[in-house]
Amino acid sequence: MAEPDHAVLARATRENLVIVTENARDFRALVAREEIHPGIIIIPCTSREQSKAYLLSAID
């Protein structure tokens, strides 16, 4: 079951995890309220194959 965005951000902050999402609008708003967070990678909303290519590019 999917967690709400604020819970994902809280867990990422607590566990020092980077968030990868296509949900730019919601996460930008949430992250803007945080003093510090581990990071966020926003990828365009596209096909699963293209999303994977974007993610692999970001990791490189």
Wavefront OBJ file of the C-alpha trace (Angstrom):
o trace
v 0.000 0.000 0.000
v 1.316 3.439 -0.905
v 2.203 5.862 1.865
v 1.058 9.495 1.804
v 3.672 11.950 0.533
v 4.358 13.475 3.959
v 5.046 9.998 5.371
v 7.440 9.228 2.499
v 9.323 12.475 3.167
v 9.456 11.801 6.913
v 10.852 8.309 6.353
v 13.383 9.555 3.794
v 14.569 12.233 6.208
v 14.715 9.819 9.141
v 16.586 7.134 7.158
v 18.679 9.531 5.026
v 17.116 8.331 1.754
v 16.772 10.234 -1.502
v 13.237 10.412 -2.915
v 12.717 9.586 -6.599
v 9.347 10.687 -7.896
v 7.285 11.858 -10.850
v 5.130 13.822 -8.418
v 6.989 17.133 -8.714
v 4.252 19.491 -7.561
v 3.464 17.786 -4.270
v 7.037 16.954 -3.284
v 8.415 20.392 -4.161
v 5.826 21.905 -1.826
v 6.653 19.458 0.974
v 10.416 19.767 0.631
v 10.231 23.569 0.575
v 8.949 23.464 4.158
v 11.878 21.363 5.385
v 15.065 22.881 6.741
v 17.084 19.887 5.578
v 16.281 16.734 3.642
v 18.334 14.010 1.953
v 17.396 15.044 -1.585
v 14.849 14.533 -4.271
v 15.140 13.408 -7.876
v 12.170 14.426 -9.987
v 11.786 12.620 -13.276
v 9.312 13.483 -16.016
v 6.061 11.561 -16.137
v 6.643 9.240 -19.062
v 6.772 5.547 -19.935
v 8.224 3.074 -17.471
v 11.135 2.361 -19.806
v 11.978 6.050 -20.240
v 11.586 6.670 -16.494
v 14.120 3.920 -15.837
v 16.528 5.493 -18.345
v 16.190 8.882 -16.608
v 16.799 7.310 -13.223
v 19.881 5.412 -14.387
v 21.195 8.647 -15.899
v 20.681 10.470 -12.586
v 22.558 7.726 -10.731
v 25.483 7.924 -13.131
l 1 2 3 4 5 6 7 8 9 10 11 12 13 14 15 16 17 18 19 20 21 22 23 24 25 26 27 28 29 30 31 32 33 34 35 36 37 38 39 40 41 42 43 44 45 46 47 48 49 50 51 52 53 54 55 56 57 58 59 60
